[in-house]
């Protein structure tokens, strides 16, 4: 692939102001997991790892949908997680 074959897609990003400046959101969401693993080397149990993963994956999603973190955590820890609405059919 070269610039000449991808020119339209590359330049499209310059005109779409609704796009974030970086497309590394998934990488930023995983960074705390990597940091935790480096600091503590592991989780005490499989259940602890699952809880950590549930919280770390739920918070960015609720933040994107303008749900307060404390409300999301309360529902999550009461086994009633917030679920995003289904996308509208086109």
N, C-alpha and C positions, 0 to 999 in steps of 0.2 A: 504494500500500500504506500502510496505517495501523496504528497500534498495535492498534486493535480487531480488525482482520482477522488480525494476526500475533501476537496475545496469547499463545496457547499455545506457539508456537515460541520466542518471546522469553523467557517465564517458565520454559520447560523448561531453559534454560541455568543458571538459578539453583539448580535441584534436582539437576543432574547434576554431581557433584563430580569425576568422572573427566575432564571436559573441561578443557583448558588455559584459563587466564584470557584469553589472546589467541588469535586464529585466524590470525595473521600469520606462521606458520612458513615458508611459501613465500617471503614477502618477506624474512624474516631470512636464509634460505638464499641469496638472490640478492645481498644487501648486499655481501659480499666481492668479487663480480665487478664490481659498480659501482665500488667503491673502487679496485680494481686498474686499471680503465679510466680513472678520474679521475687517478690518480697517474702512470701510465706512458703514457697516451694510446692504447696499442695493445699487441698481442702481436708478437713478432718474426716469427712465421710462423703459418700456419694450423694446423700440427701442434702448436705450443706452445699455441694457444688450445684445441685439442681435448684436450690433456693436462690443462690447467688445469680445463676443464669436467668431465672424467671424475673427477678427484680431488675437486673441489668438490661434485659431485653424489653421489659414492659415500660420502663421510664422514658426512654427516647421516643417510643411510639406514642405514649400519652402526651408527651411534651409537644410533639408535632401536631396533635389534635387539640391543643390548648386545654388540657385537663390538668388540674393542680396535682403536683407530685404526691402530696400527703393524701389526697382523696384516692389516687390511683394505688398507693401503697396499702391503704386500709382495705380497699376492695381486694387487692391481690392477696394479702395475708389472710383474708377471710374466705379464700377460695372462691371469690366472685370477681375475677379479673375483668377489667374493661375491655370490650372487644370492639374494634373499629367497625363502622357501618360498612355494609356491602357496597361496592361501587355501583353506581347507576348504570343501567344498560344504555348503550348508545343508540 
